[in-house]
């Protein structure tokens, strides 16, 4: 039988007691740790974790940035922001949207368009975002809603910044306007860009620099993390990230030139473009008639928009960039440069009997001077605008050479101005006619192209930029509306550098000097077609008149504006630069149905150049002389 050991009860009791003490200590320590954590959660950080436990009551609200301001070159404000009351709705906080809208319509005025636009926005944005229902609430409407706000869960009154254009129609085609973000805008935008830059924003640039500099002007949104109650009312702001405002733009545009150019056009529609030939800076860009951009910001009504759209004067068209006109005789300085480049002797003469014939053909291409100019060299042909000289030159060069030379001056090409939707105009070629018209090119079409008629179409901007190239021996700059960009926070200003666009085929300085002298004689020479605008001028200038036919004239017939309605009168054109010798400004003017370049367009250019070049005192003296002259004319009648 195996031996059984005697149990040591005292020892086992001692071990058990020690184990119990250790276990109790561990359990006690764990209990105290849990108790401390519970106290921390329930007492010390109750507010924070109470908020986190109710995430359905935490909302991230985007804060739209303030849009950058726009100024002219002298600091005149062209686009600003001002505070307005808006009525907005957070859809996720609304139980019955139809009932809410019905109730709100008794408090504030809501149009069908407001409701339609709101429903469109609901489909584009997350339900927790605040969506605009009405803007520009009156003080009375705002007060009425504030008193009744407790009845409309999910609706709130906010103060938002609204865009405004203080000069209205004067700068509409330059500055453009912003409008509500549309489905098309969202479709054309990268979804990541929309989410990162446009959450909470209602507006986007639609035209003008508002569109082309949208990324600069818009800024970056900020965010508020807010706690709301069961009714969607804000209880407190948990965290805020401030928005980054958009940058300000300073334009090359001089509002004084804008205003004087538009006024000088008088009864005529048309365009005026002024450029700094040394930089490409656009000093004036007038398109007449214009329109008030302010109604477009929140959506112009159908009727007023239809009136603008259907108007025979086409105020919505930016004539400076998209008006396409036959250049008429303003093409002649460029034709002269093309001839010199191709080896034509500048002193060789062509006899002008008043018409030109192709070989033995019976058809006569008439000169504007029926009796003829007699012997003409290149200089006199530009000065006196002899059609026959340029008919002959065009026939000699041929359309292929003309196309190469003229497109090098930018005709038929975009100028790459920093504005949207620019027309390239048209400088025809054999290939163009074969593709577009399905026809061959005829010699007679080459002949009339020599005087800027036929298929040729140019924009006023192209004319101004090409004129600036004559000043700089064929070098063309990209026209720039914006001069500088300013950071509104730091005040730092970034000036945009001039960019060379292209160089003409002809780069010989002596040829340009020759043509500049001929253009000087247009204004100051004995036989110049614009010599009347030089009277009383305090500086010398150079220019070229042009008259562009709107309707054709039958062979052997005479053009008579008296027998035609005004809409069939010729257009008047004028290109110029000044002061002669050290040009600071190049100008192109188109006066629609202005009849003659010398009388309809040239005086407009003179006004613009005076405004830019003369001192305020000199301008005041000129205005006094003009007023006195008008008074004398009234007394004589």
C-alpha positions in Angstrom: 0.0 0.0 0.0 1.5 3.4 -1.3 2.6 6.0 1.2 0.3 9.0 1.6 2.0 12.4 2.5 0.5 14.5 5.3 -1.2 17.8 3.9 0.4 21.1 5.1 -2.8 23.0 5.8 -1.0 26.1 7.1 1.2 26.3 4.0 -1.8 26.0 1.6 -3.7 28.6 3.6 -0.8 31.0 3.3 -0.5 30.5 -0.5 -4.2 31.0 -0.9 -4.2 34.2 1.1 -1.3 35.6 -0.9 -3.0 34.8 -4.1 -6.2 36.4 -2.9 -4.4 39.6 -2.0 -2.7 39.8 -5.4 -6.0 39.1 -7.2 -7.8 41.7 -5.1 -5.1 44.3 -5.8 -5.3 43.6 -9.6 -9.1 43.7 -9.6 -9.1 46.9 -7.5 -6.6 48.5 -9.8 -8.6 47.6 -12.9 -11.8 48.9 -11.2 -10.1 52.2 -10.3 -8.8 52.5 -13.8 -12.3 52.0 -15.3 -13.7 54.4 -12.7 -11.2 57.1 -13.6 -11.9 56.6 -17.3 -15.6 56.8 -16.6 -15.2 60.0 -14.6 -13.1 61.5 -17.5 -15.7 60.5 -20.1 -18.7 61.6 -18.1 -17.4 64.6 -16.3 -14.1 66.0 -17.7 -14.8 65.5 -21.4 -18.5 65.1 -21.4 -19.2 67.9 -23.9 -16.8 66.5 -26.5 -18.0 62.9 -26.4 -21.6 63.9 -26.1 -21.2 65.6 -29.4 -19.4 62.7 -31.0 -22.2 60.3 -29.8 -24.7 62.3 -31.7 -23.0 62.5 -35.1 -26.4 62.9 -36.8 -26.5 66.3 -35.2 -23.1 67.5 -36.5 -23.1 69.3 -39.9 -20.2 70.5 -42.0 -21.3 73.8 -43.6 -19.2 75.1 -46.5 -18.4 78.9 -46.4 -18.2 80.4 -49.9 -15.2 82.6 -50.5 -15.4 86.3 -51.3 -14.9 86.8 -55.0 -11.9 89.0 -56.1 -12.6 92.6 -57.2 -11.9 94.0 -60.6 -10.4 97.5 -61.2 -9.4 99.4 -64.3 -5.7 100.6 -64.7 -6.4 103.7 -62.6 -8.1 101.9 -59.7 -11.7 102.5 -60.8 -13.9 99.7 -59.4 -15.5 97.6 -62.2 -16.8 94.6 -60.3 -17.6 94.6 -56.5 -19.4 92.6 -53.8 -22.1 93.8 -51.5 -24.1 92.1 -48.8 -27.6 90.9 -49.4 -30.1 88.8 -47.5 -30.7 85.3 -48.9 -33.3 82.6 -48.0 -31.7 79.2 -47.9 -32.9 75.6 -47.1 -31.2 72.5 -45.8 -33.2 69.7 -47.4 -32.2 67.0 -44.9 -33.8 69.1 -42.1 -37.2 69.3 -43.9 -39.9 66.8 -43.5 -42.4 68.1 -46.2 -40.7 70.3 -48.8 -43.8 71.2 -50.6 -45.5 72.3 -47.4 -42.4 74.3 -46.5 -42.3 76.1 -49.9 -46.0 76.8 -49.7 -45.7 78.3 -46.2 -42.7 80.4 -47.2 -44.5 81.8 -50.2 -46.8 83.7 -47.8 -43.9 85.2 -46.0 -41.6 86.2 -49.0 -42.2 86.5 -52.7 -41.3 83.3 -54.5 -41.5 83.1 -58.3 -41.9 79.9 -60.3 -38.3 80.4 -61.5 -37.0 80.6 -57.9 -38.7 77.2 -57.1 -37.6 75.6 -60.3 -34.0 76.7 -59.8 -34.1 75.5 -56.2 -35.3 72.0 -57.2 -32.5 71.8 -59.8 -30.0 72.7 -57.2 -31.4 70.1 -54.8 -30.6 67.4 -57.4 -27.0 68.7 -57.7 -26.0 69.1 -54.1 -25.9 66.9 -50.9 -29.0 67.1 -48.7 -27.0 68.5 -45.8 -25.9 71.6 -47.7 -27.7 74.9 -47.5 -29.3 75.6 -50.9 -30.3 79.0 -52.1 -34.0 79.6 -52.6 -34.3 83.4 -52.9 -31.7 86.2 -53.0 -32.0 90.0 -52.5 -34.7 89.8 -49.8 -35.9 93.2 -48.9 -35.5 94.4 -45.3 -39.2 93.9 -44.8 -39.1 90.4 -46.1 -36.1 89.6 -43.9 -37.8 90.9 -40.8 -41.0 89.0 -41.6 -39.2 85.7 -42.0 -37.1 86.3 -38.8 -40.3 86.7 -36.8 -41.8 83.4 -38.3 -38.5 81.4 -38.6 -39.6 79.0 -35.8 -42.3 77.7 -38.1 -40.0 76.7 -40.9 -37.5 74.0 -39.8 -34.6 73.8 -42.3 -35.1 77.3 -43.6 -32.6 80.0 -42.7 -31.8 83.7 -43.4 -28.2 84.4 -44.4 -26.2 87.4 -45.4 -24.3 86.6 -48.5 -22.0 88.6 -50.8 -23.6 89.5 -54.1 -21.7 90.6 -57.3 -22.4 94.0 -58.8 -21.1 95.9 -61.8 -21.2 99.7 -60.9 -20.5 100.8 -64.5 -23.1 98.5 -66.1 -23.1 98.5 -69.8 -19.9 100.5 -70.2 -17.6 97.6 -69.4 -20.1 94.6 -69.9 -18.2 93.2 -72.9 -14.8 93.4 -71.0 -15.6 92.4 -67.4 -18.5 90.1 -68.3 -20.7 88.8 -65.5 -21.2 85.9 -63.1 -24.3 83.8 -63.1 -25.8 80.8 -61.2 -23.9 77.6 -61.6 -25.8 75.6 -64.2 -26.0 71.9 -65.0 -23.8 72.6 -68.0 -21.2 74.3 -65.8 -21.1 71.3 -63.5 -20.9 68.8 -66.5 -18.0 70.7 -68.0 -16.1 70.8 -64.6 -13.9 68.1 -63.1 -16.0 66.6 -60.2 -13.0 66.9 -57.9 -12.7 70.6 -58.7 -16.4 71.1 -58.1 -16.2 69.4 -54.7 -13.1 71.2 -53.6 -13.8 74.7 -54.9 -17.5 75.2 -55.4 -19.3 73.5 -52.5 -21.5 76.2 -51.1 -21.0 78.5 -54.1 -23.8 79.6 -56.2 -22.0 81.6 -58.9 -19.4 81.2 -61.6 -18.0 83.4 -64.3 -20.0 83.3 -67.5 -18.4 85.9 -69.8 -15.6 88.3 -70.0 -12.7 88.3 -67.5 -15.2 86.9 -65.0 -15.0 83.7 -67.1 -11.4 83.7 -68.4 -10.0 84.4 -64.9 -12.5 82.3 -62.9 -9.8 80.3 -61.1 -8.1 83.5 -60.0 -11.2 85.4 -58.9 -13.1 82.5 -57.2 -11.0 81.7 -54.2 -11.3 78.6 -52.0 -14.2 77.7 -49.7 -13.9 77.4 -46.0 -15.9 75.1 -43.7 -17.8 75.3 -40.4 -18.4 72.2 -38.3 -21.6 73.0 -36.4 -23.8 71.3 -33.9 -27.6 71.6 -34.5 -30.6 70.6 -32.5 -33.4 68.3 -33.7 -34.9 71.2 -35.7 -31.7 72.0 -37.5 -31.0 75.1 -35.6 -27.3 75.9 -35.0 -26.4 75.4 -31.3 -22.6 76.1 -31.5 -19.7 76.1 -33.9 -17.2 73.3 -33.2 -14.5 74.1 -35.7 -14.0 76.8 -38.4 -11.7 76.9 -41.5 -11.9 80.3 -43.0 -12.3 80.6 -46.8 -9.5 82.0 -48.9 -10.8 85.1 -50.9 -10.3 85.3 -54.6 -7.6 87.5 -56.0 -8.2 91.0 -57.4 -7.6 91.9 -61.0 -6.2 95.2 -62.3 -7.0 95.7 -66.0 -5.1 97.5 -68.7 -8.5 99.1 -69.6 -8.8 102.8 -69.0 -12.4 103.6 -68.2 -12.0 107.2 -69.6 -11.1 105.8 -73.0 -14.0 103.3 -72.8 -16.5 106.2 -72.1 -15.1 108.6 -74.6 -14.9 106.0 -77.3 -18.5 104.9 -76.8 -19.7 108.6 -76.8 -17.7 109.4 -79.9 -19.4 106.7 -81.9 -22.5 108.8 -81.5 -25.4 107.5 -83.6 -23.4 104.6 -85.0 -23.1 101.1 -83.7 -19.6 99.6 -83.9 -16.4 99.0 -82.0 -13.3 100.8 -80.7 -10.2 99.0 -79.7 -7.1 100.7 -78.3 -3.8 98.9 -77.6 -0.5 99.8 -76.1 1.8 98.7 -79.0 4.7 98.2 -76.7 3.1 95.6 -74.5 -0.2 94.4 -76.1 -2.1 95.9 -73.2 -5.8 96.6 -74.2 -6.5 100.2 -73.2 -10.1 100.2 -74.5 -12.5 97.6 -75.9 -15.8 99.2 -76.8 -18.7 97.4 -78.3 -21.8 99.4 -79.1 -24.6 98.9 -78.3 -24.0 97.1 -75.0 -26.2 95.8 -72.2 -26.5 95.9 -68.4 -24.9 92.7 -67.0 -26.4 93.0 -63.5 -29.8 91.3 -64.3 -27.9 88.2 -65.5 -26.4 87.5 -62.1 -29.4 85.8 -60.7 -31.1 84.9 -63.9 -32.6 87.4 -66.3 -36.3 87.0 -67.1 -37.3 85.4 -70.4 -38.9 88.6 -71.8 -36.0 91.0 -71.2 -33.6 88.4 -72.4 -35.6 87.8 -75.6 -35.6 91.5 -76.2 -31.8 91.6 -76.1 -31.4 88.4 -78.1 -33.8 89.4 -80.8 -32.7 93.0 -81.1 -31.5 93.9 -84.6 -28.7 95.9 -82.9 -27.4 92.7 -81.3 -26.2 94.2 -78.0 -25.1 90.8 -76.7 -22.5 90.5 -79.4 -19.0 91.7 -78.5 -18.2 93.4 -81.8 -14.6 94.1 -80.8 -13.9 90.3 -80.7 -16.7 88.8 -82.8 -17.8 91.5 -85.2 -16.5 90.4 -88.6 -16.2 93.2 -91.2 -14.6 93.6 -94.6 -11.4 95.7 -93.8 -11.7 97.8 -96.9 -8.8 100.1 -97.5 -7.4 99.6 -94.0 -5.8 96.5 -95.5 -3.6 98.6 -97.9 -0.7 99.3 -95.5 -0.3 95.6 -95.0 -0.6 94.9 -98.7 2.2 97.5 -99.3 4.4 95.7 -96.8 3.6 92.4 -98.5 4.6 93.9 -101.9 7.9 95.2 -100.5 8.6 91.8 -98.9 8.1 90.2 -102.3 10.4 92.5 -104.1 8.1 95.3 -105.4 10.1 98.5 -106.0 8.7 101.1 -103.6 9.3 103.9 -106.1 7.9 102.1 -109.2 4.6 103.6 -110.3 1.3 102.2 -111.5 -0.9 104.4 -113.6 -4.5 104.8 -112.3 -7.0 105.8 -115.0 -9.9 105.2 -112.5 -10.3 101.4 -113.2 -8.4 98.2 -113.6 -9.0 95.4 -116.1 -7.8 91.8 -116.0 -6.2 91.3 -119.4 -8.6 92.0 -122.2 -11.7 91.4 -120.1 -14.5 93.9 -120.3 -15.2 94.1 -116.6 -13.8 97.1 -114.9 -12.7 97.1 -111.3 -13.4 100.7 -110.3 -11.2 103.0 -108.2 -13.1 105.2 -105.7 -11.8 108.2 -107.6 -13.6 107.9 -110.9 -11.2 110.3 -112.7 -8.2 108.3 -111.6 -5.1 109.2 -109.5 -2.6 109.1 -112.3 0.8 107.7 -111.6 1.0 106.1 -108.1 3.9 104.6 -106.2 3.5 102.6 -103.0 3.6 105.6 -100.6 1.2 107.7 -102.5 -1.1 104.8 -103.0 -1.4 104.3 -99.3 -1.8 108.0 -98.6 -4.4 108.7 -101.2 -5.9 105.1 -101.0 -5.6 104.3 -104.7 -7.6 101.2 -105.5 -6.0 100.6 -108.9 -2.5 100.4 -107.4 -3.6 97.6 -105.0 -5.7 95.8 -107.7 -2.5 95.6 -109.7 -0.4 94.6 -106.7 -2.8 91.8 -105.7 -2.9 90.5 -109.3 0.9 90.5 -109.3 1.3 88.7 -105.9 -1.5 86.2 -106.3 -3.8 84.9 -103.6 -1.3 82.2 -102.3 1.4 84.8 -101.5 -1.2 87.2 -100.2 -2.6 84.6 -97.9 0.8 83.8 -96.5 1.7 87.4 -95.9 -1.6 88.6 -94.5 -2.0 85.7 -92.1 1.5 86.6 -90.7 -0.1 89.9 -89.6 -2.8 87.9 -87.8 -5.7 88.2 -90.3 -7.7 85.0 -90.2 -5.9 84.1 -86.9 -7.0 84.5 -83.3 -5.1 87.1 -81.3 -5.2 84.9 -78.2 -6.6 87.7 -76.1 -7.4 86.8 -72.5 -11.1 86.9 -73.1 -13.4 84.0 -74.1 -15.0 83.4 -77.5 -12.9 85.3 -79.9 -13.5 85.0 -83.7 -10.6 84.3 -86.0 -12.1 86.3 -88.8 -11.4 85.0 -92.3 -8.6 85.4 -94.8 -9.5 83.2 -97.8 -7.3 80.8 -99.8 -7.8 78.5 -102.7 -8.0 75.6 -100.3 -10.6 77.3 -98.1 -12.9 78.1 -101.1 -12.5 74.5 -102.4 -13.5 73.0 -99.0 -16.2 75.5 -97.9 -17.7 76.7 -101.2 -16.8 73.7 -103.3 -15.6 76.1 -106.0 -12.3 77.1 -107.6 -10.6 80.4 -106.9 -11.1 83.1 -109.6 -8.5 85.8 -110.6 -11.1 88.5 -110.0 -11.4 87.4 -106.3 -7.7 88.0 -105.9 -8.1 91.5 -107.4 -10.8 92.7 -105.0 -8.9 91.1 -102.0 -6.2 93.6 -102.7 -8.5 96.4 -101.4 -10.0 94.4 -98.5 -13.2 93.3 -100.1 -14.5 89.9 -101.2 -14.4 87.1 -98.7 -12.0 88.8 -96.2 -13.4 89.4 -92.8 -11.6 90.9 -89.8 -12.4 91.8 -86.2 -11.7 95.3 -84.8 -9.3 93.6 -82.4 -7.3 92.0 -85.3 -7.1 95.4 -87.0 -5.8 97.1 -83.8 -3.2 94.4 -83.1 -2.0 94.4 -86.7 -1.6 98.2 -86.6 0.4 97.8 -83.4 2.7 95.4 -85.3 3.4 98.1 -87.9 4.7 100.2 -85.0 7.1 97.4 -83.9 8.4 96.3 -87.3 6.1 93.3 -87.6 6.2 92.0 -84.0 2.8 91.3 -82.5 2.1 90.9 -78.8 -0.8 88.9 -77.4 -3.5 91.4 -76.5 -3.9 91.4 -72.7 -6.9 92.9 -70.8 -5.5 92.0 -67.4 -2.5 94.0 -66.2 -1.9 92.6 -62.7 -3.2 90.2 -60.1 -3.3 91.2 -56.4 -3.5 89.0 -53.3 -6.1 90.7 -51.1 -4.5 89.2 -47.9 -0.9 90.1 -48.4 -1.3 92.9 -50.9 1.3 91.4 -53.1 0.9 92.3 -56.8 1.9 90.1 -59.7 2.3 92.0 -63.0 1.7 90.0 -66.1 4.6 90.0 -68.6 4.0 90.9 -72.3 4.1 87.9 -74.6 5.1 87.9 -78.3 2.4 86.3 -80.4 4.0 86.2 -83.8 6.3 88.0 -86.3 5.2 89.0 -89.7 6.8 87.6 -92.9 8.4 91.0 -93.5 10.8 92.0 -90.8 12.8 94.7 -92.6 12.7 97.9 -90.5 13.2 100.1 -93.5 10.0 98.8 -95.1 8.0 99.5 -91.9 9.4 103.0 -91.7 8.4 103.6 -95.3 4.8 102.5 -94.6 4.6 104.4 -91.3 5.6 107.6 -93.2 2.9 106.9 -95.8 0.3 106.5 -93.0 1.6 109.7 -91.5 0.8 111.4 -94.8 -2.8 110.0 -94.6 -3.4 112.4 -91.7 -0.9 115.2 -92.2 -0.2 115.0 -96.0 -1.7 117.2 -98.7 -3.7 114.4 -100.3 -4.3 112.3 -97.2 -7.8 110.9 -96.8 -7.9 111.7 -93.0 -6.3 115.1 -92.9 -9.3 116.7 -91.3 -8.7 115.0 -88.0 -5.2 116.6 -87.7 -6.7 120.1 -87.3 -5.8 121.5 -83.9 -4.0 118.3 -82.8 -1.2 118.8 -80.2 0.7 115.7 -81.5 1.2 114.0 -84.8 -0.4 110.7 -85.7 -0.5 108.1 -88.5 -3.5 106.3 -89.9 -5.4 104.7 -92.7 -9.1 105.1 -93.6 -11.3 102.4 -94.9 -14.7 102.1 -96.4 -16.3 98.6 -96.5 -19.2 97.9 -98.8 -22.2 96.3 -97.3 -24.0 95.7 -100.6 -22.5 95.3 -104.0 -22.7 97.8 -106.8 -23.5 96.7 -110.3 -20.9 97.2 -113.1 -21.2 100.8 -114.4 -23.5 101.9 -111.6 -22.7 104.5 -109.0 -23.1 104.0 -105.2 -25.8 106.3 -103.8 -26.5 106.2 -100.1 -29.5 108.5 -100.6 -31.3 105.7 -102.4 -30.5 103.1 -99.8 -31.8 102.3 -96.3 -29.3 103.1 -93.5 -28.6 99.4 -92.9 -27.1 99.2 -96.4 -24.8 102.1 -96.0 -21.0 101.4 -96.1 -19.1 100.9 -92.9 -16.5 103.4 -92.0 -13.1 102.1 -90.6 -9.9 103.8 -89.4 -6.7 102.5 -88.0 -4.1 104.7 -86.4 -1.2 105.2 -83.9 0.2 108.1 -82.0 2.3 110.0 -81.2 4.2 109.6 -84.5 7.8 108.7 -83.8 7.2 107.3 -80.3 3.8 105.6 -80.5 2.0 104.9 -77.2 -1.4 103.9 -78.5 -2.8 102.1 -81.5 -6.5 102.4 -82.3 -8.9 100.6 -84.6 -12.5 102.0 -85.1 -15.4 100.5 -87.0 -18.5 102.7 -87.4 -21.2 100.5 -88.7 -22.9 102.3 -91.7 -20.7 105.3 -91.0 -20.4 105.8 -94.7 -16.7 106.9 -94.8 -13.6 106.1 -92.7 -12.4 109.7 -92.8 -15.7 111.2 -91.5 -17.4 108.3 -89.6 -14.5 106.5 -87.9 -11.4 108.8 -87.8 -12.9 111.4 -85.5 -13.6 108.7 -83.0 -10.0 107.6 -83.0 -8.9 111.2 -82.5 -11.1 111.5 -79.4 -9.7 108.3 -77.9 -6.1 109.3 -78.6 -6.7 112.8 -77.2 -8.1 111.3 -74.0 -5.1 109.1 -73.6 -2.3 111.4 -74.6 -3.3 114.9 -73.4 -3.2 116.3 -69.9 -6.4 117.0 -68.0 -5.9 120.7 -68.6 -5.3 120.2 -72.3 -8.4 118.1 -72.5 -10.5 120.7 -70.7 -9.3 123.3 -73.2 -10.2 121.0 -76.1 -13.7 120.5 -74.7 -14.1 124.3 -74.3 -13.1 124.8 -78.0 -15.5 122.1 -79.1 -18.4 123.6 -77.1 -17.7 127.1 -78.5 -17.6 125.8 -82.0 -21.0 124.0 -81.6 -22.5 127.2 -80.1 -21.3 129.2 -83.1 -22.8 126.6 -85.5 -26.2 126.8 -83.6 -26.2 130.6 -83.9 -25.6 130.4 -87.7 -28.6 128.1 -88.2 
